[in-house]
Amino acid sequence: MIKKEIYFYVNSQQKINYEYIKKIGANVIIKTDTKPNLGNFIIIKKNCKSRNIPLFVSNNVQLMFKLGLRNLYLSAFNKRTYKNLPNNIKIIGSAHNKKEILEKVSQGCQRVILSRLFKSKKRGFLGIAKFNLIKGNFSNLIALGGINLNNYNKLKMLNIKGFASESGLKREFFR
């Protein structure tokens, strides 16, 4: 079986279990606030760099360059196209439907996080059948939403590159 990519969403104030993230080989997507505290981001960057954990900055190209990173995450509401970015920047984006997937591809995203796969606290979810229909020919998808111990094995039925979790740091069930 091909090793899946794992992404964790974190806030800048959240305690992060770096050793656990390194152990499972996950990537970290840090959500930026409206006025980000550069000090917090520098600490997170140093901790990730010392453990070889890839770090993605969400929706803030200037912060990405200030931190000296080469990974950018574009959320679903970010419709802006980023021209004149260097070719070595890895861009991932999130989407909720086929239109947004195509939009993220046109923005230059190498991977697209498609949400909500399973039922969660938030309203609406796709399920496996709808997920596969929306996916279509696009093979660089990452599943997000409602993934827990009970439905973790259902991910094997999907042709995806990996999965993402917002609560994975709180519950260590991804082993």
Helices and strands as residue ranges (DSSP letters): E 5-11, H 18-24, E 27-31, H 38-50, E 55-58, H 61-67, E 71-74, E 90-95, H 98-106, E 111-115, H 127-135, E 141-144, G 152-157, E 162-165
